[in-house]
Amino acid sequence: SALQELHGIFPWLVESIFGSLDGIIVGWNLRCLQGRTNPNEYSVALDFLDPSGPMMKLVYKLQAEEYRYDFPVSYLPGPVKASIQEQVLPECSLYHNKVQFPSSGGLGLNLALNPFEYYMFYFAISLITQKNSPATHHVSPSNSAYFILVDTYLKCFLPTEGSVLPPPSSNPGGAIPSPTPRSPAVPFSSYGMHHTSLLKRHIAHQPSVNADPASQEIWRSETLLQIFVEMWLHHYSLEMYQKMQSPHVKLEVLHYRLSISSKHHGSPAQSSYQALHAYQESFKPTEEHVLVVRLLVKHLHAFSNSLKPEPLSPSAHSHTASPLEEFKRVVIPRFVQEKLYIFLQHCFGHWPLDASFRAVLEMWLSYLQPWRYAPEKPPQSTEPLPRSVSEKWAAFIQENLLMYTKLFVGFLNRALRTDLVSPKNALMVFRVAKVFAQPNLAEMILKGEQLFLEPELVIPHRQHRLFMSPTLGGSFLSSRSPAVTDASFKVKSHVYSLEGQDFQYKQMFGTEVRNLVLKLAQLICQAQQTAKSISDHSAETMASQSFFSWFRFTPSDMNGSYTGNDLDEIGQDSIKKTDEYLEKALEYLCQIFKLSEAQLTQMMMKCGTAQDENGKKQLPDCIASENGLILTPLGRYQIINGLRRFELQYQGDTELQPIRSYENAALVRLLFRLSSALNERFADQMEVLCSRDDFVGRLCRYHLTNPQLIQKIRYSPVVRDRTSQNWGPRISLRFLASYRTLISLLLIYFLASWFHIGPVGCTFIILTGYFLYAVIMTFFFEGWKPHEH
């Protein structure tokens, strides 16, 4: 029949669209498909894959016939794959009753999925398996067809208004039974006996299934969310995966392994057990992956916040609430919280220290602010003051305490290792500080910490385990809290369920974290001064490169140092932005942690201790020793991050320094020989003249000595013996080899010829003018010269 033929080509069609699981077949490459570059293909793909489009109609038609399709376990996320291969069923109900032995001659385990599950598995996992092609680097992920489809599916199957639309088929919403095993099932120790499906719970409470048609449709919402979470947030180490399982599950696993090892299957079980513990998954999420997860988080907040107000009578609630409303009540704590926390921890610990971390940061901040996605609108106010966080969110903050506190400490440790002079890094610090500085938020986080640190009460073990896994009774949005527990117990359950019973909690408002904040504040001050120094240097460089600088007789950079830096390229506007971000971030940190003006003043003084007389140059932190300056660990950090630097300059005989690009090599060598001959011939006479205390002595010292060298040596970690070297008075004619000097002289001679002044007369005028200039400089300004200090 036609349906049988469709059943046969369905796996091929899905693979042709989303690509193969091994990444070899690219398919339609939805992640690179954009309306701006390929408008026709883009619109056709979105129409074809729309929830009410031809592809989903085919899915529902096959769904009605209860067809099953094999999905290889080997392509599941690493921890789940290793667990199933160990013959331990994961806790997620998505895998229950689906694992099949391979058919005769087949290889590996498979999941028997219904058409909707099979389609969504391929759609979700294509974000992970498809390798980045060169074209993806020029594509904006948020404008791709894949990103738009994720948003469309979330809005359709997790609606914030109304109910889930019924499938467009002749048999709308028939309940889909669990797949019947077609071959001998694997003997599994189940993780999920206490974690039944939300749908099954609701139907069990209904007097009749037909009384509420929505109860037959919520399976799509639950399945879609479980697949997205399992595929996108389930990539972490196996040790972490096993740590997440509940104690009674671990006991079941132990009993199962003991029973297996006592039978004839002992050796294979032991080898697979060793392979299980040797497993470590290498998972590197991409920026596109993180953006899609952020879209999921934002929609789940909106979905959860669209929960209807509860009736006054609790008894009425249990009979009138639809399954979709109950799903909204538990969607974040049951399905997302734990895996998202581990995903964020992985990113905070492994993401490169560059500006691409912004995507992870914004996803984290989106999760921390569910009030941004609440349906009520903020009151219109003429004052631009930040809106205070309502007390109704206190339960969410307390039951997500580690999301706020431990990840904040993780961000502090990252910020302390980044270059805050970069505008993008400064913006990230500003964003985090601004979010945590929202009125009343810090107070609610502190209240959550106080609840966690309250002394333990004697609580029966069974009750303790009840709240390790969120149930229907405890909702983040519920105004009534369950009678069997108090706020303190909820916070403790949240922390211990995510980190284990032996977790040593580090208080966000404790002394240790406060010291980290003070270090960050000090780095912010240093970065502000560095940005100002770069700005001043850039302004000076621009001024020195003016047209009239060509008319100077001596090149200013003959003995100058290398002052180039990558930060010089960021521009004046970016430097201003950096300063604004850092200034506001410092202000917000002071608000959050109640830093006093005295502490800030002290930090500013520490930052300025290494400045020299003109207030611009800063030495890295170092200590003086017999062998010169030695960098401290802080000094090494400052150099690595570009916060401070030594000036790289030539420290030897200025006459012997390498020939510069603006010098004529032949003239440099010729003038060096002439200078050497003159210095050798008149060395004694120059020494006598420079030792005189009268005006002639000062004039000779001004021209024949180079005291600036001693001043510059202070800014470089060189051996102390070199600072005592004295080159003595001498003549240096090397400046005449500079192309700048030669061009300037030619221009002067050319202008003089216009006034009928010959070369001899022009030379006499130049020498006379320079002699007068030298006399004035000697008479008035010699006392300012560095060697007199």
Salt bridges, closest charged atoms under 4 A:
ASP70 OD1 - ARG182 NH2 2.60
GLU86 OE2 - ARG257 NE 3.21
GLU91 OE2 - HIS194 NE2 3.38
GLU91 OE2 - HIS195 ND1 3.94
GLU117 OE2 - LYS98 NZ 3.30
ASP151 OD2 - LYS155 NZ 3.08
ASP212 OD2 - HIS202 NE2 3.71
GLU217 OE1 - ARG220 NH2 2.98
GLU230 OE1 - HIS234 ND1 2.60
GLU230 OE2 - LYS339 NZ 3.54
GLU281 OE2 - HIS235 ND1 3.25
GLU288 OE1 - ARG31 NH2 2.75
GLU310 OE2 - ARG329 NH1 2.38
GLU310 OE1 - ARG480 NE 3.17
GLU325 OE2 - LYS328 NZ 3.39
GLU362 OE2 - ARG358 NE 2.80
GLU362 OE1 - ARG431 NH2 2.94
GLU376 OE2 - LYS392 NZ 3.38
GLU399 OE2 - LYS490 NZ 3.29
GLU499 OE1 - LYS243 NZ 3.65
GLU499 OE2 - LYS406 NZ 2.87
GLU512 OE2 - LYS506 NZ 3.37
ASP536 OD2 - LYS532 NZ 3.14
GLU540 OE2 - LYS616 NZ 2.48
GLU587 OE1 - LYS584 NZ 3.49
GLU613 OE1 - ARG714 NH2 3.90
GLU647 OE2 - LYS617 NZ 3.19
ASP653 OD1 - ARG730 NH2 2.75
GLU663 OE1 - ARG734 NH2 2.85
ASP694 OD2 - ARG692 NH2 2.48
GLU782 OE1 - ARG698 NE 3.94
GLU782 OE2 - ARG701 NE 3.84
GLU788 OE2 - HIS787 NE2 3.11
